[in-house]
């Protein structure tokens, strides 16, 4: 007869699908059992790795209180790290042209809290999106995400000091704690850059540099220059 046996075929198809579903569930259960056994056997290794991660995280985000010097007209290091560039450059956004630059490289082992280099007012604040090139390159500020903070000093009055916070290959987040027109005190905490990065300091041409290439500086504490 016409269409004879089609119902049975549908039944067999449904039975086959249900059998496949059962086999898949059994396979998943079998694999889950062995995965569970594997992870249970690795539990102390995983806990050990987590403890190391916690210890490194606390170490990385350490935030010691700086011993900020009190001398007149001093510019202190905004970041912890190695001074690897001292030169003359052009910074038009805040400094308005030619200025001196001191660049500090922060490795993943340095403190990554930044401090205000002088006492004054945040007269300029700009965030710029960009790439994440290796911060060991002194020219990475031209390409990488960065935040430029311009401070008008009160000692001497009106002197301009710029601080550029630069992300790096590992650093992917800059967290400023200040904004436009905020007052800042020398040594005050102003930002955090997570993981390896770079900080540029821009100074007037008549500022007297007090640091040298290769110096290891402490943020909020080491003297970089003296303003005229």
N, C-alpha and C positions, 0 to 999 in steps of 0.2 A: 504493500500500500504506500501511497504517496507520503513522504516525510517520516516513514517508519524508522525508528531507531535514533532519531535526532535528540529526543529527550534524554535517552541513555548517554548519548555523546556529551550532552551538556552536563549531565551528572558526573561523568568520568572527568570532564575538564575541571569541574569544581573540586572534585576529590583530588585531582593532581595538583591544583593550586594550593589546596589546604595542606597536602603532604609537603610541598615545597616550603610553605611557610613554617611548618613544624620543624623541618630540617634546618632552615635558616636560624630559627630560635635555638635549636639544640647546638648548632655551631657557635652562635653568639655566646650561649651559656658556657660552652666548653672553653672558648677563647677567654671569656671573662674570668673563668676560674683560674686559668694559667697566668693571665695578666695580674690577677689579684695575688696569686702566689708569688709572682715575680716582685711586685711592689712591696709585699709584706717582707720578702727576704731582703729588700733594699731599704727598709724603713729607716735604719740607723744612718745609712749613707745619705738619704734624703734629708733627714733631720740635721745631720752634720752640715750639709750644704746650706740649709736654711739658716742655721746658726751663724755660719760664715757670712752669709748675705746680710743678716741683721747686724753683725759686728761691723762689716764694711759700711753699711748704710749709716750707722751711728757715727763711724769714723769720718765718712765723707761729709756729713752734714754738721760736723763739729763747728762751734762758733765761739772761740775764745774771746775774752774781753781784751782789747788792745790797750797798751800803755801809750796813749796818745801824747806826744810832746806838746809843750805849751809855749814854745818860742813864737816870736812875732813873724808874720808873713811867710810861714812855712807851708809847703805843699807836701802832704804825706801820701804814701802809696795807697791807692784805693783797693788794691788786690794783693793777695799772696802769690808769689811766684818768682820767676827769673826775668830780670831786665835783659832783653835781647835786642832792643832797638832804641837808639837815641839819635835823632836826626831832626832835620828841618823839613816841614811839609806844608801843604796848603789845606786849610780847613775853612771853607767858606760859610757853612751853615751857621755856626755860632761864633767862631773866632774871627771870622771876617777876612781871612786871607792867610798870609804866611805866619807860621807859628812853630814852636818847638814841639817835638813829640817824644814821649817816653812810652815804650810798649812793654807790657809784662805778660809773659806766657804762663798760664795756669795749667799744670798737669792734673791728672785725675787724683793725685795724692795731695794736692794743695787744698787749703781752706778755700771755699768758694763763696763766702759771704764778702760783699764789697762794702767799702767805707767811704764816706765823704772826704775828699782830699783837703778841703778848706771849709771854713765857716762862711756862710753866705745864703743866697737865695737861688732856687732853681729857676733860672731865667729862660731856659730852653729845654724842651723834652720832645724827642721824636723816636718812634719805633719804625724800623725799616725791615720788611721781609726780605729773605734772600736764601742763599744756598747754605750748605753745611760742609764747607771745605775744611781741611785740616788746619786747626788754629795755630800750628807751628809756623805756618806761612805768615810773614809780617804783613803781607798785602791782603790778607783774608777779609779785612774790613770792607774792601771794595766790592766784595761779592756775597759775604755771609749775612745772615740775619743779625741785626745789631740794634742797640739803643744808644742814642747820643744824649747825654745829660750835660747841659751848660750851666755852670754855677758862676754867679757874680759875687765875688768875694767882698767881705767887709773889711779885710785887712790884707793889703791896702784896699780902700773903698773903690769898687767898680772894676777891679781886676778880673779878667775872664780866665776861667779854668774849665776845660772840657774833659769829660770822661766818656769814652765809648766802650760799652759792654758788647762783646762779640761772641757769638756762638761758634762752636767748632764741629768737628766730625762726630764727636760723641755728645757734646752738649747740644741739646735740642730745645732748651727752654730757658729764657731769661725772665726772672721774676723781680721787677722793680718794686720797691717799697715806698717810692716817693713819686711826686707828680709836679706838674708846672706850678711855679710860685711857692712851693713849699720851702720853709726855712730849713737849713741843715747846719749841723755843727761838725767841726773837724773831728773825724774818727767815728761819726755816727754811722750806723748800718744803713745802707741805702738799697741793697739789692742782693740777689742770689743768682748765680749762673750754675745750672746743674751739669756737672762733669766738665772735662777739659775744655778750656776756652782761652780768651785773651782780653786784656783791658788796655786801651790806649788812653794816655793822658796828654792833653794839648795845653801848652803853656805859652804866655806872651814871649816875644823874642828877647825881651830884657830880663826874663827870669834867669836866675843863676842855678844851673844844674848841680845837684849835690850827690848824685848817684853815678855809678859807672856800669858799663856793659858787663854782664855776668853776675851782677849783685843779686843775691837772694833777698827779696824784700818781704816785709810783713805788713799786711793790710791794716790801715788805721794806726800804724806805728812808725814804719821806716820813713825817713825824710828823703823826698825826691828832689826838691828844689826850694828856692827862696824867691818870693816875688819882690820886685823892685817898687 
